[in-house]
Amino acid sequence: MKCPVCRAEYRASTTSCCRRCGVDLAPLIQIHDQSIWYYQQAVSAFENNDFSTAQQQIDQAIALNARRAEFHTFAGQVWALQGEFDQAISAWKLAAAIDSGNRRAQDALEMLRSAFD
């Protein structure tokens, strides 16, 4: 996470203030933590084969933090398991655009390409 004021990378410490400019990052940290919580809820629902709930939870995580490639990668997996391949492809493409080194998204896209060719 980067400070929206000075763009310094936030590093967890005893304070929620930016180490460079001193702005209070507590609201952003709270949103970040809440997005992780939704992601964890999505994974839990997924592990219980509750794909509908997993989709709802991962959508909430993405709504709070759309720059996390792993959220989009996971969303693609959930979409694919529900037979929604267009949404899965879109999610995986977005994950790869956010993080070009995201092998899971790239592998999933390649697998779908080869399956439909």
C-alpha positions as CSV (number, residue, x, y, z in Angstrom):
1,M,0.0,0.0,0.0
2,K,1.3,3.5,-0.9
3,C,0.6,6.7,0.8
4,P,-1.9,8.7,-1.3
5,V,-0.1,12.0,-0.4
6,C,3.6,11.3,-1.1
7,R,3.4,7.7,-2.6
8,A,5.8,6.3,-0.1
9,E,5.4,2.5,0.4
10,Y,3.7,1.9,3.8
11,R,5.5,-0.3,6.2
12,A,3.7,-1.7,9.2
13,S,5.0,-0.1,12.4
14,T,3.8,1.1,15.8
15,T,2.1,4.0,14.1
16,S,-0.4,4.3,11.3
17,C,1.2,7.5,10.0
18,C,3.3,7.6,6.8
19,R,7.0,7.5,7.6
20,R,7.7,10.1,5.0
21,C,5.0,12.8,5.2
22,G,3.2,11.9,8.4
23,V,-0.3,11.7,7.1
24,D,-2.6,9.4,9.0
25,L,-3.1,6.2,7.0
26,A,-5.5,4.5,9.5
27,P,-8.6,4.7,7.3
28,L,-6.7,3.1,4.4
29,I,-5.2,0.4,6.6
30,Q,-8.7,-0.4,7.8
31,I,-10.0,-0.7,4.3
32,H,-7.0,-2.9,3.4
33,D,-7.6,-5.1,6.4
34,Q,-11.3,-5.4,5.6
35,S,-10.5,-6.4,2.0
36,I,-8.3,-9.2,3.4
37,W,-11.0,-10.3,5.7
38,Y,-13.5,-10.6,2.8
39,Y,-10.9,-12.5,0.8
40,Q,-10.4,-15.0,3.7
41,Q,-14.2,-15.4,4.0
42,A,-14.3,-16.1,0.2
43,V,-11.6,-18.8,0.6
44,S,-13.5,-20.4,3.5
45,A,-16.7,-20.5,1.5
46,F,-14.8,-21.9,-1.4
47,E,-13.4,-24.7,0.7
48,N,-16.9,-25.6,1.8
49,N,-18.0,-25.7,-1.9
50,D,-20.3,-22.6,-1.4
51,F,-19.3,-20.9,-4.6
52,S,-22.1,-18.4,-4.5
53,T,-21.0,-17.1,-1.1
54,A,-17.4,-17.2,-2.2
55,Q,-18.2,-15.1,-5.2
56,Q,-20.1,-12.5,-3.1
57,Q,-17.2,-12.3,-0.6
58,I,-14.5,-12.0,-3.2
59,D,-16.5,-9.3,-5.0
60,Q,-16.6,-7.4,-1.7
61,A,-12.8,-7.7,-1.4
62,I,-12.3,-6.4,-4.9
63,A,-14.7,-3.5,-4.3
64,L,-12.5,-2.5,-1.4
65,N,-9.1,-3.2,-3.1
66,A,-9.2,-3.7,-6.8
67,R,-5.4,-3.6,-7.1
68,R,-4.7,-7.0,-5.6
69,A,-4.0,-9.5,-8.4
70,E,-4.6,-12.5,-6.2
71,F,-8.2,-11.3,-5.6
72,H,-8.9,-11.3,-9.3
73,T,-7.2,-14.6,-9.8
74,F,-9.3,-16.2,-7.1
75,A,-12.5,-14.5,-8.5
76,G,-11.6,-16.1,-11.9
77,Q,-11.4,-19.5,-10.3
78,V,-14.7,-19.1,-8.7
79,W,-16.3,-17.9,-11.9
80,A,-14.9,-20.8,-13.8
81,L,-16.2,-23.3,-11.4
82,Q,-19.6,-21.8,-11.8
83,G,-19.3,-22.2,-15.6
84,E,-19.0,-18.4,-16.1
85,F,-16.0,-18.5,-18.4
86,D,-16.3,-15.0,-19.8
87,Q,-16.2,-13.5,-16.3
88,A,-13.3,-15.9,-15.4
89,I,-11.3,-14.8,-18.4
90,S,-11.9,-11.1,-17.6
91,A,-10.8,-11.6,-14.0
92,W,-7.7,-13.5,-15.0
93,K,-6.8,-10.9,-17.6
94,L,-7.1,-8.2,-15.1
95,A,-5.0,-10.1,-12.6
96,A,-2.3,-10.5,-15.2
97,A,-2.5,-6.8,-16.1
98,I,-2.0,-5.9,-12.4
99,D,0.8,-8.3,-11.9
100,S,2.5,-9.6,-15.1
101,G,4.3,-12.2,-13.0
102,N,1.0,-13.8,-11.8
103,R,1.6,-17.4,-13.0
104,R,-1.8,-18.7,-11.7
105,A,-3.8,-16.2,-13.9
106,Q,-1.5,-16.8,-16.9
107,D,-1.7,-20.6,-16.5
108,A,-5.5,-20.5,-16.2
109,L,-5.8,-18.4,-19.3
110,E,-3.5,-20.7,-21.2
111,M,-5.5,-23.7,-20.0
112,L,-8.7,-22.2,-21.3
113,R,-7.2,-21.2,-24.6
114,S,-5.9,-24.8,-25.2
115,A,-9.3,-26.3,-24.1
116,F,-11.3,-24.2,-26.5
117,D,-8.9,-24.4,-29.5
